[in-house]
Amino acid sequence: MRSYLFILAENERYAEEGWRPAGRPEFDAADSAMTLAHDVLEHPQGLDHLDACADELMALGAMHWGRGDGGYFWGRREPNIGPLLAMELESQITMYGGLDLLQDPGRTTALDETTEDEIEEAIRLARLALIEEGYKPREIRQWLSFARGWLRKGYRYARRRWTRAGQDSFTATYLYQQLERAIEDACKYADEGSELRVWVNMTAGEVRAQVFHPWEQGHSEYEPEDGDYW
């Protein structure tokens, strides 16, 4: 079972408290269980690459395979994943300055027709939104073309990764929902100095989350007093 450690910290971008990967003070602190579950389960390179534009786009591709195909958004106001992907693509440029940060993914081949239609809808909507923001079509043409490739790579990576663990997109989505709820429940009791530890076993289909306070065994700064036993 793999574990992940987060510390309670301030998100300087939004002036709110959130959870940041331990040892990575340069990262924004995530302020929702949904974001934490995304970081843990859908980022292909793990928590060390959360600020890399290409990795974020691959994580969106992984989300497309898992939650998109696995029913997470069904029954919601916007069940089609295309518009959601479009908003995320737009934010990579407008909020995070990703226009000059995205590398060429190399040649990628098309996915199945339905998935390609959803990706193309995301590209189209993102292009329209960016033009409304004042970007010129020639400025964003190459970036969106690169983004298409990274989304495809992330989709394929997630499919291989979860299939090797014996899971499909529906069970991956179920685990995501379970982890989201576990994090929400654990974080109800967090305060200054708290740490959040998350455990995931994809093959066994198990997830767990627990908050530790500085005076509790399990916290990285815990020091046993006389009479404490390990």
N, C-alpha and C positions, 0 to 999 in steps of 0.2 A: 504494500500500500504506500503510495507516494504522498508526501506531506508538503504543505506550503505555509509559510509564516508571514503574517502581516502585522504591522504596528499601527496603532491609532495615531494619526497625525493630521495637521491642517492642510487642506487643499488650498494653496495660495491663489489659484486661479479663481476660485469661487468663494473663498473665505469661509469654508465650512470644514468640519472634521470628516475624515474618512480613513480608509485603510490603505497603507502603502506597503509594498513588498519590503521585507526586512533587508537592511543594507543598501537600499536604493533611494537615497534622499532626493535625487533629481526627478523622480517620478511623481506625477499627480496622485493624490490619495483618492481612491474610489469611494464614493459616498452611497453606493447602493449594493444590495446583495446581487442584483442582476448583473452589474458590472463585474463584481468579484467572480461570480460563477463563469462569466464570459472569459475573464482573464485566465482562470484556472483550466477550464475545459476546452476552450476554443482557440487559444493562441498556440500555433504550432511550435514555436521556439521557446515557449515557457515565459516565465516572468522576467527574464533578463532582457527581453527585446520589446517591451511594451511600447516604447517610444519610436520604434522603427516603422516608417510609413508602409513599407512592403509587408512587414509582419502583420500590421493591423489589417491590411487588405486581405491577406491570407486568412486571418481570423474571421473576417466577414464572410469569406468563401466557406470557411468551416461552419459558421453559423447558418449559412444558406443550406448546406447539406444536412446539418443536424436539426436545428429548430425550424428552419424553413420547410424542409421536406417532412419533418417529424411531427408537424401539427401544432407547434407552440403558438403560432399566431392565428390559427383557425378560430373562428368565432369572435375575433376581436374586430375593432372598428376597421382596421386595415389588414385583412388576412393575407394579401399578396405581399411577398417580401420585397418586390421591386422598389416601391416607394421608400421603404425603410433603408435599403441599401443605398438608394440615391441620396438620402439625407446624410448618411455616414460618409459617402464619397465627397459630398460638398463640404462637410465639416473638416475633412482632412486638409483641404486647401484654405478655407476661410478662417478656421480657428487655429490650425496647427501649422500653417505655412508649408504644406506638403508639396506645393507645386514644383519646387526645385529639389525635392528630396527623394523622388521615386526613381528607382533604377529600372532598366529594361528587364522584364522577366524572361526574355528569350521567346522563342517560338512556342506557342501553345495551341492545342487543337480544341475544337468545339466539344462541348458536353452534349447531353441529350437535348432534344428540341425544346422541351418545356423549360429546362434550366437556362438554356441560352436565351430564350425569350425573356425570362425574368431578369437576366443580367443586362440584356439590351435595353429593357425598360428602365433599369436603374441608370444606365449610361445616358440615356436620352433625357430623363428627368434631371439628372445631375447637371448635364450640359445646359439645359434651360435655366435652372436655378443659378448657375454660375454666371451665365450671360446677364441675367437680371442683376447680379451683384456687381456687374461692370467688367467682367473678364471678357476678353476678345476670343472668338472661336479658335483662332490660330494659337492662342496661348495655352489652351486647355486640350487641344486635339490629341497631342502626343501623350499627355498625362492620362487621359481617359482611356486611350488605347493600351497603355501599360497597365492601368488599373484592371481592365478586362482580363488580362493575362494572369495577374496576381489573384483575382477572384477565382479563376479556373483552377489555379494551382492549389489554393486553399481548400476548395471543394474536393478535389481529388485526394489531397493529403488527408483530410478528415475521413473520407470514405475508406481509405486504406487503413488508417490508424484504428478506427472503431471496428472495422470488419475483422482485423487481426485479433482484436479483443473479444470477438464473438458477438458484437452488438450491431444493430442497425440504427437508422436515424430515429426511429420511434423510442427505442430504449435509451439512446443517447439523450434525447429530449427529456425523457422521464428522469434520468439521472441529473440533468441540468436543473429541472424543477425541484428535485429533492435537495440538491445542494443549495439552491436559492433559498428554500424554506429553512434549511438547517442554519445557514448563515444569518438569516433574519432573526431566528429564535435565539441564536447564541449572542448576537450583538445587542440584544435588549439590555444586557447586564454589563456592557462595556463602559469604562470611564478612563480618565487620564492614566496613562501608563499601561493600559491593557494590550495584550497581544491576541491575535486571532490565528488559530492553527486550523488548517483544512486538510483532510485526508481523502484521497481518491483511489479506488481500485476499480479500474474500468472493466477488467475481465470478470471480477466477481459482482460487478454492479453495485458497489458500495461507496457511499460518500458520508463524511462526517465533518462537523465543525464545532469548535469549542473555544471560548474566550478564557484566557488566563490572566489573572491579576498579578502584580509584582510579588505579592506575598504567597502565591500559590506555587506548589511544585508543578512544573511544566512550563513556567515562565522562564525566558532565557536569563533573567537577572535574579532568579530565585536563589536565595542563600539559606540553607537549612540552619535552624537554631538548635541549641541543645535539646535533645529529646525527640527531634525529628528523625525519621528513619526512611530510607529510600526503598 
